[in-house]
Amino acid sequence: METRIIKIDPQRPDETTLNLALKIIKGGGLISFPTDTVYALGADATSEEAIKKLYKLKRKDRKTPIAIFVKDIEEAKSYVEEISLAAQYLMEEFWPGPLTLIFKSNSEKLRSILSDTNKLGIRMSPNKFVISLLERSGVPITATSANISGRRASATASGVRYYFNNRIELILDGGKAQNPIPSTVVDLSSEQIVLLRAGAFPVDRLKKILPRIKIQKKSTSRE
């Protein structure tokens, strides 16, 4: 497989590039693209074939879930069992933004990306390319960072190429990430709210909003 690399303006995506990205995703392929944080690996989150490729590519433990991008809060609600008051507040105040929220999910549609505990990470990005991709694809798209699990996330297209050249179909080069830190991850799937990963959304701000939040030991910005 030869990886195609195309330069884009993430805030002004052109039709030709969008259509190519959609064709690959709908065909069960993998692409990488810039977000409001680091570069992501994108696949159709409802495709079992694509998700198997993604886990293998990242060398990611199948027991850990893969997060998805959604276009709005209503779509997020359609995939989860329950939205707590804390979750509702975080979604309304800080989405779109660099904050991944984890919920319990019973979605058969997303069975391939759920962990054994039926947890699902969801994120909403302000990046216009991501929004356009979601609106046109009609499916949730994976939001996992473009790296080998446990290694530094890619802040540039060249970083993605280093990890995955000739192993994914397309890399969209939107220049260096404005924020080279992955999203902050908060687990809201139980009464005890847990910070799983410190990232681009300030932890101090979370502590003020959620004073009882538990900080998981060894929370890291790598995935």
MARROBA-170242 format. One record per residue (C-alpha): chain; residue in three letters; x, y, z. Coordinates in Angstrom, 2 decimals. Example, Ala and Ser with C-alpha at 12.3 -4.5 7.8 and 13.67 -1.06 7.14 Angstrom:
("A"; "ALA"; (12.30; -4.50; 7.80));
("A"; "SER"; (13.67; -1.06; 7.14));
//
This chain:
("A"; "MET"; (0.00; 0.00; 0.00));
("A"; "GLU"; (1.26; 3.46; -0.88));
("A"; "THR"; (0.28; 6.26; 1.49));
("A"; "ARG"; (-0.94; 9.36; -0.29));
("A"; "ILE"; (-0.14; 12.70; 1.40));
("A"; "ILE"; (-2.22; 15.78; 0.58));
("A"; "LYS"; (-1.86; 19.26; 2.04));
("A"; "ILE"; (-5.07; 20.81; 3.33));
("A"; "ASP"; (-6.36; 23.88; 5.16));
("A"; "PRO"; (-8.19; 22.25; 8.12));
("A"; "GLN"; (-10.52; 25.22; 8.45));
("A"; "ARG"; (-11.31; 25.41; 4.72));
("A"; "PRO"; (-11.49; 21.79; 3.50));
("A"; "ASP"; (-11.90; 21.44; -0.26));
("A"; "GLU"; (-14.48; 19.19; -1.86));
("A"; "THR"; (-12.05; 16.94; -3.70));
("A"; "THR"; (-10.07; 16.08; -0.58));
("A"; "LEU"; (-13.20; 15.56; 1.50));
("A"; "ASN"; (-14.64; 13.20; -1.10));
("A"; "LEU"; (-11.40; 11.19; -1.25));
("A"; "ALA"; (-11.28; 10.88; 2.56));
("A"; "LEU"; (-14.93; 9.79; 2.64));
("A"; "LYS"; (-14.39; 7.20; -0.08));
("A"; "ILE"; (-11.55; 5.62; 1.90));
("A"; "ILE"; (-13.46; 5.63; 5.18));
("A"; "LYS"; (-16.61; 4.18; 3.61));
("A"; "GLY"; (-14.47; 1.50; 1.99));
("A"; "GLY"; (-13.17; 0.34; 5.37));
("A"; "GLY"; (-9.83; 2.14; 5.04));
("A"; "LEU"; (-7.81; 4.33; 7.40));
("A"; "ILE"; (-6.78; 7.96; 7.11));
("A"; "SER"; (-4.97; 10.46; 9.31));
("A"; "PHE"; (-6.00; 14.09; 9.68));
("A"; "PRO"; (-5.35; 17.14; 11.88));
("A"; "THR"; (-7.75; 18.03; 14.67));
("A"; "ASP"; (-7.86; 20.84; 17.23));
("A"; "THR"; (-5.16; 18.90; 19.12));
("A"; "VAL"; (-2.90; 16.20; 17.64));
("A"; "TYR"; (-3.35; 14.22; 14.42));
("A"; "ALA"; (-5.95; 11.45; 14.55));
("A"; "LEU"; (-6.41; 8.09; 12.87));
("A"; "GLY"; (-9.82; 8.00; 11.28));
("A"; "ALA"; (-11.95; 5.00; 10.39));
("A"; "ASP"; (-15.64; 4.15; 10.25));
("A"; "ALA"; (-16.34; 3.32; 13.90));
("A"; "THR"; (-19.20; 1.02; 12.86));
("A"; "SER"; (-16.99; -1.13; 10.60));
("A"; "GLU"; (-15.64; -4.23; 12.31));
("A"; "GLU"; (-13.09; -4.71; 9.55));
("A"; "ALA"; (-11.76; -1.15; 9.83));
("A"; "ILE"; (-11.57; -1.32; 13.63));
("A"; "LYS"; (-9.58; -4.57; 13.51));
("A"; "LYS"; (-7.09; -2.84; 11.21));
("A"; "LEU"; (-6.90; 0.13; 13.56));
("A"; "TYR"; (-6.17; -1.92; 16.68));
("A"; "LYS"; (-3.49; -3.86; 14.83));
("A"; "LEU"; (-1.94; -0.72; 13.38));
("A"; "LYS"; (-1.69; 1.02; 16.74));
("A"; "ARG"; (-0.71; -2.18; 18.56));
("A"; "LYS"; (-3.49; -1.31; 20.94));
("A"; "ASP"; (-4.91; -3.66; 23.57));
("A"; "ARG"; (-8.35; -4.85; 22.46));
("A"; "LYS"; (-9.54; -4.48; 26.05));
("A"; "THR"; (-9.24; -0.69; 25.79));
("A"; "PRO"; (-11.91; 1.29; 23.93));
("A"; "ILE"; (-11.33; 3.61; 20.99));
("A"; "ALA"; (-12.95; 7.03; 21.19));
("A"; "ILE"; (-15.12; 8.55; 18.48));
("A"; "PHE"; (-15.82; 12.01; 17.12));
("A"; "VAL"; (-19.45; 13.13; 16.96));
("A"; "LYS"; (-20.92; 16.17; 15.25));
("A"; "ASP"; (-23.16; 17.29; 18.12));
("A"; "ILE"; (-24.41; 16.49; 21.62));
("A"; "GLU"; (-27.58; 14.81; 20.35));
("A"; "GLU"; (-25.54; 12.28; 18.40));
("A"; "ALA"; (-23.44; 11.58; 21.49));
("A"; "LYS"; (-26.59; 10.92; 23.52));
("A"; "SER"; (-27.75; 8.34; 20.99));
("A"; "TYR"; (-24.77; 6.09; 21.78));
("A"; "VAL"; (-24.77; 6.12; 25.58));
("A"; "GLU"; (-26.90; 4.67; 28.36));
("A"; "GLU"; (-27.11; 7.71; 30.59));
("A"; "ILE"; (-26.00; 11.35; 30.74));
("A"; "SER"; (-25.35; 12.55; 34.29));
("A"; "LEU"; (-25.76; 16.19; 35.31));
("A"; "ALA"; (-21.98; 16.54; 35.44));
("A"; "ALA"; (-21.65; 15.11; 31.94));
("A"; "GLN"; (-24.41; 17.36; 30.62));
("A"; "TYR"; (-22.64; 20.41; 32.05));
("A"; "LEU"; (-19.25; 19.48; 30.59));
("A"; "MET"; (-20.76; 18.79; 27.16));
("A"; "GLU"; (-22.74; 22.03; 27.04));
("A"; "GLU"; (-19.94; 24.25; 28.40));
("A"; "PHE"; (-16.78; 22.76; 26.87));
("A"; "TRP"; (-17.76; 20.98; 23.66));
("A"; "PRO"; (-16.53; 21.38; 21.04));
("A"; "GLY"; (-13.07; 21.25; 22.59));
("A"; "PRO"; (-10.15; 19.07; 23.74));
("A"; "LEU"; (-12.17; 17.02; 26.19));
("A"; "THR"; (-12.98; 13.32; 25.73));
("A"; "LEU"; (-15.77; 12.02; 27.95));
("A"; "ILE"; (-16.27; 8.34; 28.71));
("A"; "PHE"; (-19.72; 6.84; 29.18));
("A"; "LYS"; (-21.36; 3.46; 29.50));
("A"; "SER"; (-22.72; 2.35; 26.14));
("A"; "ASN"; (-25.00; -0.40; 24.92));
("A"; "SER"; (-24.70; 0.51; 21.26));
("A"; "GLU"; (-24.64; -2.58; 19.06));
("A"; "LYS"; (-23.60; -0.30; 16.22));
("A"; "LEU"; (-20.31; 0.45; 18.01));
("A"; "ARG"; (-19.67; -3.01; 19.46));
("A"; "SER"; (-16.25; -3.28; 17.78));
("A"; "ILE"; (-14.81; -0.30; 19.68));
("A"; "LEU"; (-16.31; -0.90; 23.11));
("A"; "SER"; (-14.19; -2.38; 25.87));
("A"; "ASP"; (-15.25; -5.40; 27.93));
("A"; "THR"; (-16.78; -2.91; 30.38));
("A"; "ASN"; (-18.93; -1.35; 27.62));
("A"; "LYS"; (-17.24; 2.02; 27.94));
("A"; "LEU"; (-17.17; 4.53; 25.10));
("A"; "GLY"; (-15.08; 7.68; 24.73));
("A"; "ILE"; (-16.71; 10.56; 22.86));
("A"; "ARG"; (-15.27; 13.84; 21.64));
("A"; "MET"; (-16.56; 16.83; 19.70));
("A"; "SER"; (-13.97; 18.85; 17.77));
("A"; "PRO"; (-14.27; 22.45; 16.50));
("A"; "ASN"; (-12.03; 21.55; 13.55));
("A"; "LYS"; (-14.00; 22.27; 10.37));
("A"; "PHE"; (-12.50; 19.36; 8.46));
("A"; "VAL"; (-13.60; 16.95; 11.19));
("A"; "ILE"; (-17.07; 18.48; 11.28));
("A"; "SER"; (-17.42; 18.27; 7.48));
("A"; "LEU"; (-16.26; 14.66; 7.48));
("A"; "LEU"; (-18.81; 13.69; 10.13));
("A"; "GLU"; (-21.69; 15.52; 8.47));
("A"; "ARG"; (-21.06; 13.81; 5.13));
("A"; "SER"; (-20.10; 10.35; 6.30));
("A"; "GLY"; (-23.25; 9.65; 8.29));
("A"; "VAL"; (-21.24; 7.50; 10.73));
("A"; "PRO"; (-19.13; 8.23; 13.83));
("A"; "ILE"; (-15.42; 8.38; 13.05));
("A"; "THR"; (-12.64; 7.19; 15.33));
("A"; "ALA"; (-10.84; 9.84; 17.37));
("A"; "THR"; (-7.76; 7.90; 18.42));
("A"; "SER"; (-4.40; 9.67; 18.14));
("A"; "ALA"; (-2.07; 8.87; 15.23));
("A"; "ASN"; (0.67; 6.99; 17.04));
("A"; "ILE"; (1.70; 3.56; 18.25));
("A"; "SER"; (0.06; 3.03; 21.66));
("A"; "GLY"; (2.30; 4.26; 24.45));
("A"; "ARG"; (4.39; 6.46; 22.16));
("A"; "ARG"; (4.22; 10.19; 21.55));
("A"; "ALA"; (1.20; 11.42; 19.62));
("A"; "SER"; (1.88; 13.01; 16.23));
("A"; "ALA"; (1.70; 16.81; 16.04));
("A"; "THR"; (2.68; 16.87; 12.35));
("A"; "ALA"; (1.94; 14.91; 9.20));
("A"; "SER"; (5.60; 13.87; 9.08));
("A"; "GLY"; (5.15; 12.29; 12.51));
("A"; "VAL"; (2.21; 10.29; 11.20));
("A"; "ARG"; (4.26; 9.26; 8.20));
("A"; "TYR"; (7.05; 8.09; 10.50));
("A"; "TYR"; (4.64; 5.73; 12.26));
("A"; "PHE"; (2.40; 4.62; 9.42));
("A"; "ASN"; (3.91; 5.26; 5.99));
("A"; "ASN"; (2.62; 2.71; 3.46));
("A"; "ARG"; (0.30; 1.29; 6.13));
("A"; "ILE"; (-2.64; 3.69; 5.77));
("A"; "GLU"; (-4.25; 5.03; 2.62));
("A"; "LEU"; (-4.14; 8.79; 3.23));
("A"; "ILE"; (-2.45; 11.43; 5.39));
("A"; "LEU"; (-3.94; 14.92; 5.27));
("A"; "ASP"; (-1.23; 17.46; 6.04));
("A"; "GLY"; (-2.69; 20.47; 7.82));
("A"; "GLY"; (0.64; 21.71; 9.16));
("A"; "LYS"; (1.84; 21.60; 12.73));
("A"; "ALA"; (-0.83; 21.10; 15.38));
("A"; "GLN"; (-1.83; 24.32; 17.14));
("A"; "ASN"; (-2.05; 22.35; 20.36));
("A"; "PRO"; (0.38; 19.37; 20.28));
("A"; "ILE"; (-1.21; 17.71; 23.32));
("A"; "PRO"; (-3.99; 15.07; 23.11));
("A"; "SER"; (-7.38; 15.70; 24.66));
("A"; "THR"; (-8.01; 15.36; 28.37));
("A"; "VAL"; (-9.99; 12.18; 29.15));
("A"; "VAL"; (-12.61; 12.03; 31.92));
("A"; "ASP"; (-14.50; 8.86; 32.85));
("A"; "LEU"; (-18.13; 9.63; 33.72));
("A"; "SER"; (-19.37; 6.04; 33.49));
("A"; "SER"; (-19.96; 5.67; 37.24));
("A"; "GLU"; (-20.70; 7.82; 40.29));
("A"; "GLN"; (-16.95; 8.26; 40.87));
("A"; "ILE"; (-15.70; 10.62; 38.17));
("A"; "VAL"; (-12.10; 9.84; 37.19));
("A"; "LEU"; (-9.46; 11.76; 35.27));
("A"; "LEU"; (-7.88; 9.08; 33.07));
("A"; "ARG"; (-5.57; 11.28; 31.03));
("A"; "ALA"; (-4.23; 14.76; 31.62));
("A"; "GLY"; (-4.21; 16.60; 28.32));
("A"; "ALA"; (-5.09; 19.79; 26.50));
("A"; "PHE"; (-8.05; 20.72; 28.74));
("A"; "PRO"; (-6.56; 22.14; 31.98));
("A"; "VAL"; (-6.72; 19.77; 34.95));
("A"; "ASP"; (-6.94; 22.69; 37.40));
("A"; "ARG"; (-10.08; 23.86; 35.66));
("A"; "LEU"; (-11.60; 20.39; 35.96));
("A"; "LYS"; (-10.83; 20.29; 39.67));
("A"; "LYS"; (-12.72; 23.55; 40.17));
("A"; "ILE"; (-15.73; 22.24; 38.28));
("A"; "LEU"; (-15.58; 18.71; 39.73));
("A"; "PRO"; (-13.95; 19.01; 43.18));
("A"; "ARG"; (-14.45; 15.30; 43.90));
("A"; "ILE"; (-12.82; 14.10; 40.69));
("A"; "LYS"; (-10.36; 11.26; 41.24));
("A"; "ILE"; (-6.98; 11.60; 39.53));
("A"; "GLN"; (-5.87; 8.24; 38.21));
("A"; "LYS"; (-2.26; 7.46; 39.03));
("A"; "LYS"; (0.05; 7.64; 36.00));
("A"; "SER"; (-2.48; 9.67; 34.02));
("A"; "THR"; (-0.57; 10.55; 30.87));
("A"; "SER"; (-1.00; 12.50; 27.65));
("A"; "ARG"; (0.05; 9.47; 25.63));
("A"; "GLU"; (-2.28; 6.75; 24.37));
//
